[in-house]
Amino acid sequence: MQKELDALVREVLPLDRGTMTAAEEYQARLAKPPGSLGRLEEISIQLAGITGRVHNALNKKQLLVFAADNGVVAEGVSSAPQSVTKQQTINLMRGKTGAAVLAKHFGCGLTVCDVGVNADIYESTVLNRKIAYGTQNICTGPAMTREQTLQAILTGAEIARTVDADVIGVGEMGIGNTTTSSAVLAVLLVLDLAVLAIGVACGAGGVGLIATAFIGLPMVADMLILLGGGAAVIAIALVVIWLAIWLFIRMVIGWVRLLVRLGKRWCRKEIAA
């Protein structure tokens, strides 16, 4: 599995600067004040660099959601019970969640994949790629083995490969995922978790619960070990890599977007060293 991952990573190419220049020149020829569309112009130029085309259509859209449970919920880091992960994973495909409603409204397809929910899901529309019944508690040991981490990563690539879309969005579902994501962020930024007061936003009751869950979290030299904190986030990571390989337009928002960007910087630093 490691060789397969290495091969995928080697296929990632930089942005097509020539096409980006052509897109900038096209923008300059339009009958409008230069830069008047603001960020939209920057996005259109970036899309040109991703696809190698100046003109891009975003007619086919798909949202990929990966679901998995986090063993760290045993430490009381979430106000919601773990069973909510299963129910919301099912609700996504039944159109009963905010993400599902918005996706339908904007004509966006929805794919939901179980990569580690701590329960059996008997819902035919949910893809079953279960690696384990939830991760282990990172307070007491590694959340996942290296083999499980690799499997989760390659699962993301597999799912992305099957999608027929011009633009792909990614997301995750799993009670306790804010805590595991906080742990990854703390390592990437070399921060004390006491400054990451994220639990309040998810109703967990404050930073104390988060900090308690990660006392003694070590700095790691292996990105795979670091990503092994949560199966859903890992699967998303490889979706992004696969989209980069195949020049897809990809959209990663919110917390996961921050982790993806920081992870890319971390990898570049390690490669340069």
N, C-alpha and C positions, 0 to 999 in steps of 0.2 A: 504493500500500500504506500510505503514511503516513496518508492520509485515512481509510482503513478502520480503522487502529489508533486514530486520534483519536476516531472515532465510537464505537468500542467503549468506550474509556476514559470518554467522556462519559456513557455509560449506567450506570456504576457508581453505585449509590445508597448512602447511609449506612444503618446498622442502623435497623430500625423500633423506635423507642424506646417507642411506645405499646404494641406487642405485648410488648416486654420487660417493661414495667411490669405488664401483665396476667399475664405468666408469673410474675413475682415475687409477685403477689397470690395466684396459684394455689398456689405453693409454700407461702405462709403459711397457707393453709387446710388443708393436708394434716395428717393425724394423725401427727405426728412432731415431735421437738424442732427448732426453727428452726436451719437451717444444718447439721443433722446429717449430710447427705450430702456436705458439703464441696464439692469442685471439681465434682462431678456436677451440683449445683444451678446453679452458675455456667455450666456448659456448656449446660444445658437452656435457660437464659435467653438465652444468646447465640444458640442455634439458633432460638429464637423471633424474635429480631431479624433473623436472616438470612432466614428463610422467610416471616415475617409471620404465623405460626401458633403458637399456644401449644402444641398437641399435634403432635408430629412422629414419623413412623415412618421407621426406617432399614432397610427391608426389602431394598432393592436397592442393592448396593454394587459399586463398580468401581475397580480400580487401573489408572492410566495410567502406563506406563513409557516414557520417551523415551531412545533410544540414539544416541550419537554419539562419535566419536573426537576426541582433542585433540592438536593438532600439537606441543604443548610436551613430549610424551613423548620427543621427540628429545634433550631435555636430561637424560635419565636420572632423571626425577622419580618413576618408578614401578618397583616390583620385578617387576611382571607385564608381559609383552609386549603390544603393542597388539592382537594377534590374539585376546586373551581377550575383548575387547569383542564381536566377532562371535559367538564361541562362546556367551558368556553371554546374548546377545540371543536366540539360537536356543533355548538351554536354558530361558529363561524361559517360552516358549510350549510347551515339551515337559514342563513341570512338574518340572524338575531343579534348581531354585534354591530358596533359602530363602523368597524372596518368593512364588514360585509355590505352594509347599507351604502356606504360611500362608494365602494368599489362598483356596486350595481348601478348607482346613480350616474357614475362617470364612464360606464361601459367598460369596466375593467374586469377581466377574468380573475378568479380566485382559486388558488391551489393551497391546500392545507396538508401538511405532512407531520405525522407523529414520529419524532426521532427519539423520544424518551419519556413519554407520559407514564406516570406511575400507576397505570391501570390499562386494562384492555379496552379498546374502543371498537365497538361493533357498528361502525358507520361506514358504509361502502364508499362514500365520497371523500373520506379522509385517507390519504395514502399512509400505509403502514411501513415505515422504515425504522422501527423501534430498535435501538441499539442496547438499551437497558431500561429497566423500570425505574427511571429517575437516576440522577447522579448521587454520589455519596456525599456525606456532610464534609465540607471543606474545613470545618473546625477540627475534625478528628483525623483527616488524611486526605489524599488526593481525591478529587471529585470523580475522575475518570482515569482509566489506564491509557497509556499512549496509543494502544491499538484501538480502543474505543474512540479516542479523539480523531485518529486518522479516518476511521470509518465514518464518523459524523461529518468530517470535512468533505470526504469524497461523495457522501450522500447529497450534500449541497450541489456539487457539480452535476451529479446524475439528474437531479430534479430540474436544474436550470437547463440542462441539455435537451430536455423533452418539451420545453415551452416554445410555442410559436408566437412570438411577440416582438414588437419594436422597442418597447420599453418595459422594464421589469422593476417592480418594487419589492422589497423584502421586509419581513417583520417576524416577531416571535411571540409565543404565548407560553407563559409558565410562571406560576406563583413562586416568588423568591428570586426572579430573574434580575430584579434591580440590585439585589445584594451581590449576586455573583458578578454582575457587570461592574459594580462598584469595586470589587476586588481586582478585576482586570485593570480598571482605570487607575487604581491606586498603584499598581505595579508599574504600569506604563509611565505614569507621571512621577513615580517614586514619592508618593504622598502618604502621610499618616491618614488612616481612614477616619480619624476624628474630624477632619476638615470636610469630609464628604457627607453632608447632611441631606441625604437623598431619601431616606426612609419616610420622612414626613409626607412627601408627595404621594407616596403609595399607601398612606394610612398606617404605617408600621409603628408610629409612635416616637420616632426620633432617631437621632444619630447614634445614641447609645447602643441600640440593638444591632446596628450595622457594625459598629466598631467592635463590639463583643464577638461577632461572628468571625472576625478576621485577625484577631490578635496573633502576632507572630507570623503572618503571611510572608514568605520569603521572596526576595527578588530572584527572578529566574533568568537563565541564559538560553532557554529553549522556548521559542514562541508556542510550540505545540503544548508544552506543559502548562504554559500560561493560559492558553485558550481552553484547556481542559476543565475550566471552571463550570462551563454550561454547554450542554449539547446543542441547544437551539442557536446560540450565538455562533458556535463553531460552524454549523451547517450554513448559516448566513455568510460567514467569511468566505467559504469556497464558492458560493453563488456569485459573490462579487468578483472573485478571481476568474471564474469561468466566463462571466460576462465581459471582463476585460480581454480575455483571450479571443472571444468571438466578436469583439467590437460592438457589443450591445450597449444601448443606453440604459444605464442603471440608476435607480433612485434609492438612496438609503437615508432615512431621516432619523432625527432625534438621537436618543442615547446610543443606539447601535452605530449610527453614522460617526459619532465622536470616537467610539472605540475602533472602528475601521480605520479612520484617519490616523489615529495615534499608533495603531498597529503597523500601518504602512511606514510611518516615520521611524518606528522602532526597528523594523526590518532593514530599512535603508541604512540606518546607523550601524547595525550589526554587519551588513555586507561591506560597508566602507571600511570598517575596522579590520 
